[in-house]
């Protein structure tokens, strides 16, 4: 009579740090929009963490030209300000691109509500004082101009090319949806990204 091999599983002990890395990776995979205010069935097309609060631009559906764009702003998972654009409600976002500093271009997406303008920006190339930001105006008066900060696990503050492809000007920029209209506008990109002293 021959003995059968034991079915006991041998478990190798992994260092605690390796286990934590695996668990964090699984958590991020389970929550693809972690660090943003976008819902699980939405695509994050811009995300800015200002140090205390987050501004997210979200699109739906995720695999076709967006039929809904939503801006959400708040702390943690609490939304304090929301603006939703759909064909049905007639709301829309605007976008443009302008030179800021030598060899630098600032892409801008914004919406307006009553006398307020909420502006998301991304600076590429040249001597940008920061890579992306969030600015709020009331009329012509700037109420806030915050630089986006890097936060582990959060999407980068950059406009998704699935939403909009910015060129060197409005004429050669293209939006994937009529909910984001490209305009030839001057919103003071140079002042927003002027070198800090």
LINLIN-V79217 format. One record per helix or strand. SS is the DSSP state (h for helix, s for strand). FROM is the first residue (numbers start at 1). LEN is the number of residues. If there is no record, write none. Layout:
SS|FROM|LEN + SS|FROM|LEN
This chain:
h|16|15 + s|43|7 + s|54|7 + s|68|8 + s|78|9 + s|93|7 + s|105|9 + s|116|9 + s|132|7 + s|141|7 + s|149|1 + s|164|2 + h|170|3 + s|174|2 + s|180|3 + h|189|4
